[in-house]
Amino acid sequence: MHGTDDQIVPYDGSAPLSAKLLKNGTLKSYEGLPHGMLSTHPDILNPDMLAFFKA
């Protein structure tokens, strides 16, 4: 999970590379969301996290 407007850990320099480090890694991108997206947009992220945990 990574917001494309992350000003702390820029998306292009980290998100795709992080997903590649994990054997079964998957990147889920959130257009326009910031670094603190878990706090600022729980209505968007919580359902996706719940679906991930149930899978």
Buried (B, 14 or more C-beta within 10 A) or exposed (E): BBBBEBEEEEBEEEBEEEBEEEEEEEBEEBEEBBBEBBEEBEEEBEEEEEEEEEE
